[in-house]
Structures are given as C-alpha cells and as structure tokens.
Amino acid sequence: MRRSGRPAERIEFEIEGMHCSSCGMLIDEALEEIEGVASSRTHVRRRRTVVVLSDEALSPGRVEQAIADLGYGARSLP
C-alpha cells in the first residue's frame, strides 16, 4: 500500500481515556481509514497505539487529531 519511495515510518502514541478493548478497536478502525496509514495496533493495557505511516505527507499531528476527534487524548512518543 506504500505510495512513496521512502520506508514506512513507525510512530507510537500514548493514549488517554481508553477503558476497554472496544476503545482500542475504535481507534484502530478510525486510523486505518486515513489515507497514508498502513496499520494501527492499539494496546489498551499499555495505553499505546503504534501506527505505521505509508505516506510521507501524513503528519503525526494528523493522527493525533484523528484520535482526539474520537474523544481520546493522544501524544506522540519519542
């Protein structure tokens, strides 16, 4: 699904406000609908989401905003 020549970028986000596995599934489904997101895997117990970006035009801020639009807090980790 990669559209550019650069390698995929893996970014981890800390998530606030998740309470159950349904929260994690909701986040993953929403993020994977965004063009440029190759995959999303949310770990509810760790309060983390790992996103693999396949499009260099997609910023971590866009992913954070998509998570915020769902009602959760998100912060990219170094």
Summary of the structure (lengths in Angstrom):
residues: 78
radius of gyration: 11.7
end to end distance: 25.3
largest distance: 37.8
contacts: 220
relative contact order: 0.30
helix: 28%
strand: 32%
